[in-house]
């Protein structure tokens, strides 16, 4: 079992613009960061 001490998820999706997702995981005192940049398919009105 892996316990996550710190998990941060940031999402930005406005006006059909690019969105940025950042996930930070702290496992066994080590910081792991995952990033994904893409395009919003469903536009908010």
Residue pairs with C-beta under 8 A, 6 or more apart in sequence:
2 27
4 25
4 26
4 27
5 26
5 27
6 24
6 25
6 26
6 31
7 23
7 24
7 25
7 26
8 22
8 23
8 24
9 21
9 22
9 23
10 20
10 21
10 22
11 19
11 20
11 21
12 18
12 19
12 20
13 19
13 40
13 44
14 40
14 44
15 43
15 44
16 39
16 40
16 43
17 40
18 37
18 38
18 39
18 40
19 37
19 38
19 39
19 40
20 35
20 36
20 37
21 35
21 36
21 37
22 33
22 34
22 35
23 33
23 34
23 35
24 31
24 32
24 33
24 34
25 31
25 32
25 33
25 34
26 32
